[in-house]
Amino acid sequence: MESHKIIEQARALGFDAIGIAAAGCLEQDDHALTRWLAEGRHGGMDYMAREPRRRSRPQLVLPGARSVVVLAMNYAPEQAAITTGDRFEICPLPVFGRVSRYAWGKDYHRVIEERLSQLEAFIRDAAGPGTDCRSYVDHGPVLEKAFARQSGIGFIGKNTLLITEEFGSWVFLSVVLTTLELKPDPARTSECGSCRLCLDACPTGALIAPYQLDANRCISYLTIENKSEIPVDLKSKLNGWVFGCDICQEVCPYNAYPKPTVMKEFHPDQGAGPWLDLEKVTALASDEDFRAAFKDTPLLRPKRAGLQRNAKAVMDCRKETA
């Protein structure tokens, strides 16, 4: 089976960039992950430390895997980029908190998984009996960004995010592992040059060096995956972010002119949008109320306790600076 048939079908399903990588071991990325885990940079994300060798070795995930089909879907909304802190600094009460751009609309897992299933079925049908596939949307044991770099659809920037030429880093990544042997595309190398805007802009110093992230200090981690209280010395640096953070993406030159997504599910009117009324968040009295308020959106991830913790932290910061 030729790669162009898979690429054509993937584009028909709504994927914006597609590349092919060989399913071999990524030795350098494996070493980098091992060191990152040993240094405790993953914070409380214990799942990252479970069988880490599988993440760089697709054949340990899907026996007989020969190729990795890497897919990127643009999620940038039509609304122009928001300058960090704009509304947080000037808004009247009730206080609003910022939401990371990827979470403005519907939960991308639901949107993409449905299309991945269709792509898997297409590959199996077109390739014939004996072809196996397994797909993931950033929740499987696969280094998506590393394989995306290997597939040529983008490069990994100094902010540790995958950056594509056409869509910047405003993309969701997913992969299809397959036993089908496909011709790999040429890999990309970093194109950041001497730029260090993302490192200088990070308010918490989470980007400890180019291409190195300490999740323990990252606002996205602290407000989403973190199950504990936000450290006192970092609370004052949230900059109004109640769910996630886009600072290192907003300052990136590759993201200066985002191309709007054609996926209506990612539009702000399909979910929480860019701002949350923090008084309403803290007033949610039950888990049922919380699930109803954020149904089918990524904001369910930190659960009610986590989102209310974030809301209170942002509100406290605003009181202190008022």
C-alpha positions, -999 to 999 in steps of 0.1 A, spaced: 0 0 0 13 35 -9 16 62 17 -3 88 -5 -35 68 -2 -33 70 36 -25 107 35 -54 114 12 -78 96 35 -64 113 66 -69 147 50 -105 137 40 -110 129 77 -99 164 88 -62 160 96 -41 189 85 -6 175 84 4 138 80 39 122 80 53 87 81 81 76 104 98 42 107 88 23 139 124 19 151 137 28 185 144 65 191 176 61 211 183 98 218 147 105 229 148 73 251 179 86 269 164 121 273 132 106 288 151 84 312 172 114 324 140 136 327 123 110 348 154 104 370 155 141 378 119 141 388 109 166 362 76 148 355 62 159 389 32 138 399 27 123 365 35 88 376 21 73 345 51 87 326 74 65 346 55 33 339 73 12 314 90 42 298 110 21 273 78 14 254 74 51 246 103 51 222 98 15 209 66 11 190 72 -26 186 68 -31 223 33 -15 220 22 -32 188 43 -63 180 55 -63 144 50 -25 140 69 -12 110 55 23 106 41 52 126 16 74 108 17 108 126 -12 132 123 -16 168 133 -49 187 136 -50 225 138 -71 239 166 -63 276 164 -96 296 167 -105 326 145 -102 349 174 -69 369 173 -42 359 198 -48 374 233 -20 393 249 -11 377 281 -28 393 310 -51 417 290 -84 408 306 -69 397 339 -55 431 345 -85 452 335 -116 431 340 -141 442 367 -155 417 392 -165 390 388 -130 378 382 -122 359 350 -94 334 346 -77 324 313 -82 290 296 -55 275 274 -65 277 238 -66 240 232 -95 237 257 -118 264 244 -140 239 225 -149 203 227 -126 176 241 -102 169 213 -98 133 224 -134 126 214 -131 145 181 -99 128 170 -105 93 183 -135 89 161 -115 99 130 -86 76 140 -109 47 142 -120 54 106 -84 57 94 -75 24 111 -104 7 93 -93 22 60 -57 10 64 -68 -25 73 -93 -27 44 -69 -13 19 -38 -32 30 -56 -66 33 -56 -94 58 -28 -95 84 -24 -58 87 -27 -46 123 -30 -10 137 -32 7 170 -39 44 174 -35 70 202 -43 106 210 -16 116 234 -27 91 261 -8 61 249 28 49 255 42 68 225 65 98 222 42 116 197 64 147 194 95 127 187 78 106 161 63 138 146 98 152 142 109 119 126 80 120 102 89 155 90 56 173 99 74 196 123 103 202 147 105 203 185 111 239 197 129 252 227 96 252 246 95 214 240 65 216 218 61 203 182 61 233 158 47 229 123 55 253 94 19 260 85 1 259 119 28 266 144 23 247 176 -15 251 176 -19 214 167 -32 182 184 -10 152 177 -21 116 173 -5 85 158 -14 52 142 10 24 147 8 -2 119 25 -34 108 23 -21 73 57 -11 59 55 25 45 82 47 31 93 71 59 94 109 53 126 128 60 130 140 96 131 177 107 157 193 130 151 223 152 146 256 135 145 279 165 180 294 158 191 318 185 155 327 195 148 323 232 115 342 236 97 313 251 124 307 278 124 344 287 86 347 288 79 317 311 69 334 344 78 304 366 111 294 350 97 260 340 118 261 308 150 255 327 171 254 295 164 251 257 144 219 251 141 211 288 109 215 308 105 210 345 68 201 349 69 209 386 71 246 377 49 246 346 16 264 349 -1 239 326 10 210 348 2 229 381 -34 237 370 -43 204 352 -23 173 361 -12 184 395 -32 168 423 -16 188 452 -18 224 463 0 249 441 33 259 458 30 293 474 60 307 455 43 299 422 7 310 430 16 346 424 30 338 390 -1 322 375 -8 354 355 -45 347 355 -43 312 341 -70 289 356 -66 260 332 -34 255 313 -11 282 299 -2 294 264 25 319 272 54 301 256 33 295 225 19 331 223 54 346 221 67 321 195 73 337 161 59 306 144 25 313 161 23 350 152 -3 345 125 -24 315 134 -44 299 106 -80 293 119 -91 257 123 -119 244 101 -131 221 129 -162 236 144 -158 214 175 -128 235 185 -145 269 182 -150 288 215 -188 286 213 -186 248 215 -172 248 250 -159 269 278 -142 295 256 -111 316 265 -123 329 299 -140 314 330 -160 333 356 -141 323 387 -170 331 411 -192 307 392 -165 280 393 -160 283 431 -198 282 435 -202 248 419 -215 228 449 -213 193 437 -194 171 412 -227 167 393 -229 205 388 -192 205 377 -197 177 352 -228 195 338 -210 228 335 -180 214 316 -195 184 298 -175 171 268 -147 196 274 -111 192 286 -119 212 317 -131 180 334 -95 168 336 -85 184 370 -119 176 385 -140 200 406 -114 202 434 -86 210 410 -104 237 391 -118 253 422 -82 253 437 -70 271 406 -99 296 406 -92 305 443 -55 309 436 -61 333 407 -87 352 428 -63 355 457 -36 368 434 -59 395 421 -69 406 456 -32 409 465 -24 431 435 -56 452 437 
